[in-house]
Amino acid sequence: MICPDYLIQGLEKQFRRIQQERMEGLPLLNPALRVEAVGFREWNGLCLGVLVTPWFMNLMLLPPEGDSWKATKVGDKQLYQMPSGPYEFILCEEEGIGRYQMCSLFSPVFEFADHATAVATAEAVMDALMRVEHRDSVSTRESEIERIWKGEPDEQAVDGQDGSVQEERPTISQRLDQPLSRRELLRGGAKQNLDADA
């Protein structure tokens, strides 16, 4: 199965509408970014890719034609085993595109200075998902991803009684120059040289 263009175009169209009708003027928007579906491909009979918007970057799963996941409820979570590890997706529904599942990577997306960097990161995420060498001990459950993004310390990052955090989050430019582990994948890191785009 190839992800049909109309499915991807419909996804972008609906989220542009959401931006215009629901998100306009809200402070969580990054004006440097726009809605774009990145790297969508067939995976286990589903369409998998990254959706970049001015307010989030999410992994997205779209069902095959004729399947709308009616057997599950909106808000239900499902764990998918990918080569780089297990990823927890939540079932959502939007008028115009129906049901889909998403796994949050970035929300909000202020650390992206421009759209090209966001897209490059999304492309690297799609590549890293399918590489077993990026598997490590970091959880890919939605709650864990959210905790990482909020900068809350994990057990390995906390030093003793004062609760001080010992590891610093690298900047996006630093992450683009480093090998991508599963920890960096969750934080939007990407092993990709952007010099060619400069």
C-alpha positions as CSV (number, residue, x, y, z in Angstrom):
1,M,0.0,0.0,0.0
2,I,1.2,3.5,-0.9
3,C,-0.1,6.4,1.2
4,P,-2.4,8.1,-1.3
5,D,-1.8,11.8,-2.0
6,Y,-5.4,12.8,-1.2
7,L,-5.0,11.4,2.3
8,I,-1.9,13.5,3.0
9,Q,-3.3,16.6,1.3
10,G,-6.6,16.2,3.3
11,L,-4.6,16.0,6.5
12,E,-2.7,19.2,5.7
13,K,-5.9,21.0,4.6
14,Q,-7.7,20.1,7.8
15,F,-4.9,21.3,10.1
16,R,-4.5,24.5,8.1
17,R,-8.2,25.0,8.8
18,I,-7.7,24.3,12.5
19,Q,-4.9,26.9,12.5
20,Q,-7.1,29.5,11.0
21,E,-10.3,28.8,12.9
22,R,-9.1,27.6,16.3
23,M,-5.5,28.6,16.8
24,E,-5.2,32.1,15.3
25,G,-3.9,34.6,17.8
26,L,-2.9,32.1,20.4
27,P,0.5,32.6,22.0
28,L,1.6,29.0,21.6
29,L,2.0,29.4,17.8
30,N,5.5,29.6,16.3
31,P,5.0,32.0,13.3
32,A,8.1,30.6,11.6
33,L,6.4,27.3,11.0
34,R,3.5,26.2,8.8
35,V,1.5,23.0,8.4
36,E,3.3,20.3,6.4
37,A,3.1,16.5,6.3
38,V,6.6,15.1,6.2
39,G,7.9,11.6,5.2
40,F,4.6,9.7,5.0
41,R,5.0,6.1,4.1
42,E,3.3,2.7,4.4
43,W,4.1,0.9,7.6
44,N,2.3,-2.3,8.6
45,G,-0.7,-1.5,6.4
46,L,-0.9,2.1,7.9
47,C,0.2,5.5,6.7
48,L,3.0,6.8,9.1
49,G,4.6,10.2,9.0
50,V,5.2,13.4,10.9
51,L,2.9,16.4,10.9
52,V,4.6,19.7,11.5
53,T,2.3,22.6,12.5
54,P,3.0,26.0,14.2
55,W,1.9,24.5,17.5
56,F,3.1,20.8,17.5
57,M,5.2,18.2,15.8
58,N,3.6,14.7,16.0
59,L,4.0,11.3,14.6
60,M,0.8,10.5,12.8
61,L,-0.8,7.2,11.9
62,L,-3.7,7.1,9.3
63,P,-5.8,4.0,8.8
64,P,-6.0,2.2,5.4
65,E,-8.9,3.1,3.2
66,G,-12.2,1.7,4.6
67,D,-10.9,1.3,8.2
68,S,-11.8,4.1,10.7
69,W,-10.8,2.3,13.9
70,K,-14.4,2.2,15.0
71,A,-13.7,-0.7,17.4
72,T,-11.8,1.7,19.6
73,K,-12.8,4.9,21.4
74,V,-11.4,8.4,20.9
75,G,-8.7,8.9,23.6
76,D,-7.8,5.2,23.6
77,K,-4.0,4.5,23.5
78,Q,-2.2,1.9,21.6
79,L,1.4,0.8,21.7
80,Y,3.2,0.1,18.4
81,Q,6.4,-1.8,18.2
82,M,8.8,-0.2,15.7
83,P,12.5,-1.1,15.1
84,S,13.7,1.8,17.4
85,G,11.3,0.7,20.2
86,P,7.6,0.9,21.3
87,Y,5.7,4.1,20.7
88,E,2.4,5.0,22.3
89,F,-0.2,6.6,20.1
90,I,-3.6,8.1,21.1
91,L,-6.7,7.9,18.9
92,C,-8.1,11.2,17.8
93,E,-10.8,12.4,15.4
94,E,-11.3,15.5,13.3
95,E,-14.0,16.5,11.0
96,G,-12.7,16.3,7.4
97,I,-10.2,13.5,8.0
98,G,-11.9,11.2,10.4
99,R,-9.9,9.1,12.9
100,Y,-6.1,9.1,13.2
101,Q,-3.6,8.2,15.9
102,M,-0.8,10.5,17.1
103,C,2.3,10.4,19.2
104,S,3.6,13.8,20.4
105,L,7.2,14.8,19.7
106,F,7.2,18.5,20.2
107,S,4.5,20.7,21.8
108,P,5.0,23.6,21.5
109,V,7.6,24.1,18.8
110,F,9.3,27.4,19.7
111,E,12.9,26.0,19.6
112,F,12.7,25.7,15.8
113,A,14.0,29.0,14.3
114,D,12.6,28.2,10.8
115,H,10.5,25.8,9.0
116,A,13.4,24.1,7.1
117,T,14.9,23.0,10.4
118,A,11.6,21.6,11.6
119,V,11.2,19.7,8.4
120,A,14.8,18.4,8.6
121,T,14.1,17.2,12.1
122,A,10.9,15.5,11.1
123,E,12.7,13.7,8.2
124,A,15.4,12.5,10.6
125,V,12.8,11.3,13.0
126,M,11.2,9.2,10.3
127,D,14.5,7.7,9.4
128,A,15.4,7.0,13.0
129,L,12.1,5.3,13.8
130,M,13.1,2.4,11.6
131,R,16.7,1.9,12.9
132,V,17.1,-0.6,15.6
133,E,20.4,1.0,16.7
134,H,18.4,3.9,18.2
135,R,16.8,1.7,20.7
136,D,17.7,2.4,24.4
137,S,16.0,2.5,27.8
138,V,14.0,5.7,27.4
139,S,10.2,5.3,27.4
140,T,8.2,6.3,24.3
141,R,4.9,6.5,26.2
142,E,3.1,9.7,25.8
143,S,3.4,10.6,29.5
144,E,7.1,10.1,29.4
145,I,7.6,12.1,26.3
146,E,5.5,14.9,27.8
147,R,7.7,14.8,31.0
148,I,10.9,15.0,28.9
149,W,9.6,18.0,27.0
150,K,8.6,19.9,30.1
151,G,12.2,19.5,31.3
152,E,11.3,17.4,34.3
153,P,14.2,15.3,35.6
154,D,14.3,11.6,35.2
155,E,15.9,9.1,37.6
156,Q,19.2,9.2,35.7
157,A,19.3,13.0,35.6
158,V,18.7,13.8,39.3
159,D,21.6,14.1,41.7
160,G,20.7,13.1,45.2
161,Q,18.9,15.1,47.8
162,D,18.8,18.6,46.3
163,G,17.0,17.4,43.2
164,S,19.4,19.2,40.9
165,V,19.5,18.2,37.3
166,Q,22.9,17.1,36.1
167,E,22.2,16.8,32.3
168,E,21.5,19.7,30.1
169,R,19.2,19.6,27.1
170,P,21.3,20.2,24.0
171,T,20.2,23.0,21.6
172,I,18.6,22.0,18.3
173,S,21.8,22.9,16.4
174,Q,23.9,20.7,18.7
175,R,21.5,17.8,18.3
176,L,21.6,18.1,14.5
177,D,25.3,17.3,14.7
178,Q,25.1,14.4,17.1
179,P,24.3,10.7,16.5
180,L,20.6,10.1,17.2
181,S,19.8,7.8,20.1
182,R,16.2,7.1,21.2
183,R,16.6,9.8,23.8
184,E,17.5,12.4,21.2
185,L,14.7,11.1,18.9
186,L,12.1,11.9,21.6
187,R,13.7,15.4,22.0
188,G,13.6,16.0,18.3
189,G,17.3,15.5,17.7
190,A,18.5,14.6,14.2
191,K,21.8,13.4,12.8
192,Q,21.6,15.4,9.6
193,N,23.9,18.1,8.1
194,L,21.9,21.1,7.1
195,D,24.9,22.9,5.5
196,A,23.6,21.9,2.1
197,D,20.4,23.9,2.8
198,A,22.2,26.9,4.1
